[in-house]
Amino acid sequence: MKKILLVEDEVHVVSFIKKGLTEEGFEVSVVFDGKTGVQIFNDRSFDLVILDIMLPEMNGLEVCKEIRKVNTSVPILFLTALGTSENIVLGLETGADDYLVKPFKFIELVARIKTLLRRTEHVSAQQPDPQGDFIFRVSDLELNDYTKTVSRADRIISLTTTEYRLLLFFMKNKSKVVSRIDILEEVWGVNFDLGTNVVDVYVNYLRKKVDFVPESKLIHTVIGMGYVLKEH
């Protein structure tokens, strides 16, 4: 039985979600404030976290940051009334995997949860392949998707979780032009244009870390189409 931590301070929302998810076969633990949410998460094991943003004691964004300090892989879903594109981007940049705006349909919440859990199970089920299926290389840039390490010219590169997912997507599609929508869907799980420059911001973050040798840049902009990772 999958265990879900629900951090939400609206009693009627809690009752609705807990009842529905329990009927779906999930074990749901409820916390009504952010500070307690962090404490419970650190004390117990959960397969997924559902967070409101507007919480007493500690807001959901801060809770997400605290969880990501100790666990970079547990799926985190923001469930909040703050539905502007700026709020969505902020939530995803904080480390969340998905963002659902209130009011919502319960069937959509369940679908989002199952998708996030399947994604996690797929990663956990992967085993190292002696043929090197976990190793991606472009020029002197290497990404090991089993050890989650990145290096270029024998120099270790430290990436955030989002930067890593972005680079992995680029390397899996090397020499292929990928659009901003492609990137949003793969890296952030959002299949619509957020109306912000979040993709461009993260590509620039990645460039600063990966393309530290100006004359041998690997990440290229294709005007009006998107980006491509290839040897210059």
Backbone torsions as a table, in degrees:
resi	resn	phi	psi	omega
1	MET	NA	125.8	-179.6
2	LYS	-74.4	138.0	-177.3
3	LYS	-103.7	127.4	-178.2
4	ILE	-118.2	134.5	173.0
5	LEU	-100.3	120.0	178.7
6	LEU	-107.9	116.4	178.7
7	VAL	-110.6	103.1	-171.1
8	GLU	-154.6	135.9	-176.7
9	ASP	-103.7	-2.7	176.9
10	GLU	-90.4	112.2	-172.2
11	VAL	-58.8	-42.8	-177.6
12	HIS	-67.9	-33.6	177.1
13	VAL	-68.7	-43.1	178.5
14	VAL	-58.1	-48.5	-177.9
15	SER	-59.9	-43.8	-179.4
16	PHE	-63.4	-48.5	-176.9
17	ILE	-68.6	-46.4	-177.2
18	LYS	-62.0	-44.0	179.6
19	LYS	-61.1	-46.8	-177.9
20	GLY	-65.9	-44.0	-177.8
21	LEU	-71.0	-33.1	176.1
22	THR	-63.9	-41.5	177.4
23	GLU	-65.2	-25.8	178.1
24	GLU	-82.7	-3.2	176.5
25	GLY	98.4	12.9	178.5
26	PHE	-97.0	152.0	171.8
27	GLU	-98.3	117.8	-172.6
28	VAL	-112.3	124.7	173.4
29	SER	-105.6	132.3	-174.5
30	VAL	-111.3	135.9	175.5
31	VAL	-133.2	140.4	-173.0
32	PHE	-102.3	-1.7	176.6
33	ASP	-143.9	157.2	-173.3
34	GLY	-65.9	-41.9	-177.3
35	LYS	-61.8	-44.6	177.5
36	THR	-66.5	-34.2	177.9
37	GLY	-58.0	-44.6	178.8
38	VAL	-64.2	-43.1	-179.0
39	GLN	-62.4	-45.6	179.9
40	ILE	-64.5	-41.1	179.6
41	PHE	-61.7	-40.8	-179.2
42	ASN	-70.6	-24.9	-176.9
43	ASP	-90.0	-21.7	-174.7
44	ARG	-131.6	174.7	-178.6
45	SER	-109.5	130.8	-179.9
46	PHE	-130.5	151.6	178.5
47	ASP	-93.0	-18.7	-178.8
48	LEU	-162.9	149.5	179.3
49	VAL	-123.6	132.6	173.3
50	ILE	-111.5	124.1	-174.1
51	LEU	-123.9	134.1	163.8
52	ASP	-83.8	160.6	176.8
53	ILE	-91.6	-44.4	-177.7
54	MET	-86.1	92.2	-176.8
55	LEU	-124.3	150.8	173.7
56	PRO	-72.9	160.2	177.1
57	GLU	73.6	-52.8	-179.9
58	MET	-153.6	125.6	-176.7
59	ASN	-71.6	165.4	-174.7
60	GLY	-61.5	-33.2	178.2
61	LEU	-64.0	-41.8	178.2
62	GLU	-67.3	-38.7	177.2
63	VAL	-60.6	-45.3	179.6
64	CYS	-59.0	-44.3	179.0
65	LYS	-61.4	-42.1	-179.6
66	GLU	-66.2	-39.8	178.1
67	ILE	-64.7	-41.8	-178.4
68	ARG	-67.3	-20.7	176.6
69	LYS	-66.9	-29.4	-176.0
70	VAL	-112.0	-16.5	-178.0
71	ASN	-150.2	112.3	-177.1
72	THR	-94.4	-4.1	-172.7
73	SER	-112.0	-23.2	-178.2
74	VAL	-62.6	131.3	179.8
75	PRO	-66.0	135.3	177.5
76	ILE	-123.4	125.7	179.9
77	LEU	-116.8	119.9	173.9
78	PHE	-82.1	132.1	177.6
79	LEU	-127.3	102.8	-168.3
80	THR	-150.7	158.9	176.8
81	ALA	-81.2	-11.0	-179.6
82	LEU	-80.3	95.7	-169.6
83	GLY	-111.2	13.6	178.0
84	THR	-72.1	159.0	179.8
85	SER	-60.2	-34.1	179.2
86	GLU	-64.4	-41.2	178.3
87	ASN	-65.3	-40.8	179.8
88	ILE	-63.4	-46.8	179.3
89	VAL	-60.9	-44.5	-179.4
90	LEU	-60.8	-42.3	179.3
91	GLY	-64.0	-43.3	179.5
92	LEU	-68.2	-37.8	179.1
93	GLU	-67.8	-27.1	179.5
94	THR	-70.6	-21.5	177.8
95	GLY	128.5	3.6	179.0
96	ALA	-72.7	156.0	179.4
97	ASP	-96.9	-23.1	-179.0
98	ASP	-156.0	166.7	-172.8
99	TYR	-147.8	118.0	180.0
100	LEU	-120.6	130.1	-173.6
101	VAL	-94.9	135.9	173.1
102	LYS	-78.3	146.8	-7.4
103	PRO	-72.4	152.6	-175.0
104	PHE	-134.8	161.7	174.2
105	LYS	-91.4	132.5	-176.9
106	PHE	-58.2	-36.6	-179.7
107	ILE	-60.9	-33.9	178.1
108	GLU	-72.3	-39.0	176.8
109	LEU	-59.2	-46.2	179.5
110	VAL	-61.7	-42.3	179.7
111	ALA	-62.4	-42.7	178.9
112	ARG	-62.6	-44.3	-179.3
113	ILE	-60.8	-47.6	-177.9
114	LYS	-64.9	-36.3	177.8
115	THR	-64.5	-45.1	179.5
116	LEU	-63.6	-40.4	-179.7
117	LEU	-68.8	-39.2	177.0
118	ARG	-62.1	-41.3	179.3
119	ARG	-61.1	-42.5	179.6
120	THR	-66.8	-42.9	-179.8
121	GLU	-64.3	-36.1	178.8
122	HIS	-63.7	-42.6	178.9
123	VAL	-66.8	-41.8	-177.9
124	SER	-67.0	-29.9	-177.0
125	ALA	-78.6	-13.5	-177.9
126	GLN	-67.7	141.0	177.7
127	GLN	-122.9	152.6	179.6
128	PRO	-63.5	137.3	-177.8
129	ASP	-107.6	123.6	-179.5
130	PRO	-62.1	-18.1	178.5
131	GLN	-83.1	-3.0	173.7
132	GLY	85.1	28.7	-178.9
133	ASP	-67.2	-12.6	-179.9
134	PHE	-94.7	-3.6	-177.6
135	ILE	-101.8	126.7	177.6
136	PHE	-120.2	133.8	-178.8
137	ARG	-134.1	138.8	169.2
138	VAL	-138.5	115.9	-174.9
139	SER	56.0	-126.9	179.9
140	ASP	-97.9	14.5	176.8
141	LEU	-94.7	129.3	-178.9
142	GLU	-130.6	134.6	176.0
143	LEU	-124.1	126.4	177.2
144	ASN	-106.8	107.5	-174.2
145	ASP	-81.0	-2.7	173.8
146	TYR	-89.6	-45.5	178.8
147	THR	-90.1	-6.7	-179.7
148	LYS	58.7	43.2	179.4
149	THR	-118.6	149.9	-179.7
150	VAL	-132.7	137.8	177.4
151	SER	-146.5	155.2	173.7
152	ARG	-141.7	129.0	-178.2
153	ALA	52.2	43.7	178.9
154	ASP	64.2	17.0	177.2
155	ARG	-108.1	121.9	-179.8
156	ILE	-69.2	134.0	-179.5
157	ILE	-113.6	124.1	179.5
158	SER	-92.6	123.6	-178.2
159	LEU	-123.3	151.0	170.9
160	THR	-74.6	168.9	-179.6
161	THR	-58.4	-43.5	-179.4
162	THR	-68.4	-42.0	177.8
163	GLU	-61.3	-40.3	179.8
164	TYR	-63.4	-46.5	179.7
165	ARG	-61.7	-37.7	178.7
166	LEU	-65.3	-45.9	179.8
167	LEU	-64.8	-41.2	178.8
168	LEU	-60.4	-41.6	178.0
169	PHE	-62.2	-44.4	177.3
170	PHE	-59.8	-44.7	-174.7
171	MET	-71.6	-32.6	175.4
172	LYS	-68.9	-21.4	-178.8
173	ASN	-118.5	34.9	-176.3
174	LYS	-56.5	139.6	-179.0
175	SER	72.7	0.9	178.6
176	LYS	-104.8	133.7	176.7
177	VAL	-76.4	124.8	178.4
178	VAL	-114.7	137.9	-177.6
179	SER	-82.1	167.7	176.8
180	ARG	-63.4	-36.1	177.7
181	ILE	-65.2	-41.7	176.3
182	ASP	-56.5	-44.4	-177.8
183	ILE	-67.0	-45.1	179.3
184	LEU	-58.4	-42.9	-177.2
185	GLU	-69.4	-41.4	-176.8
186	GLU	-77.2	-45.1	-173.0
187	VAL	-86.8	-40.0	-177.4
188	TRP	-107.3	-7.8	-179.7
189	GLY	70.5	24.5	-179.2
190	VAL	-112.9	122.5	-175.3
191	ASN	-102.5	34.0	175.4
192	PHE	-148.0	160.1	179.9
193	ASP	-73.0	121.5	-179.1
194	LEU	-72.6	-11.6	-179.0
195	GLY	74.5	20.0	178.5
196	THR	-131.3	176.8	-179.7
197	ASN	-101.7	31.0	-176.5
198	VAL	-58.9	-37.8	179.3
199	VAL	-64.4	-47.2	-179.3
200	ASP	-62.0	-38.9	179.0
201	VAL	-61.0	-46.2	-177.4
202	TYR	-73.2	-32.1	174.7
203	VAL	-63.0	-40.2	178.1
204	ASN	-65.7	-40.1	174.9
205	TYR	-56.1	-46.8	-177.2
206	LEU	-66.2	-40.4	179.3
207	ARG	-59.6	-42.0	-178.2
208	LYS	-61.2	-30.7	-178.0
209	LYS	-90.8	-35.1	-175.0
210	VAL	-91.1	-44.1	-176.4
211	ASP	-95.0	58.1	-178.2
212	PHE	-80.4	-6.8	173.5
213	VAL	-108.6	103.8	-172.6
214	PRO	-53.2	-36.2	-175.2
215	GLU	-81.2	-3.2	179.4
216	SER	-133.0	53.3	-180.0
217	LYS	-69.7	143.8	-179.1
218	LEU	-111.6	-27.7	-179.0
219	ILE	-95.6	118.0	-174.6
220	HIS	-119.7	144.3	175.1
221	THR	-90.3	133.4	173.8
222	VAL	-110.3	103.9	-172.1
223	ILE	-51.8	127.6	176.6
224	GLY	77.6	-1.8	-176.7
225	MET	-126.1	-38.2	-179.2
226	GLY	147.4	-134.1	-176.1
227	TYR	-136.5	160.0	176.3
228	VAL	-144.9	140.8	174.7
229	LEU	-103.9	116.0	-179.8
230	LYS	-160.5	163.0	176.1
231	GLU	-69.9	142.5	-176.5
232	HIS	-70.9	NA	NA
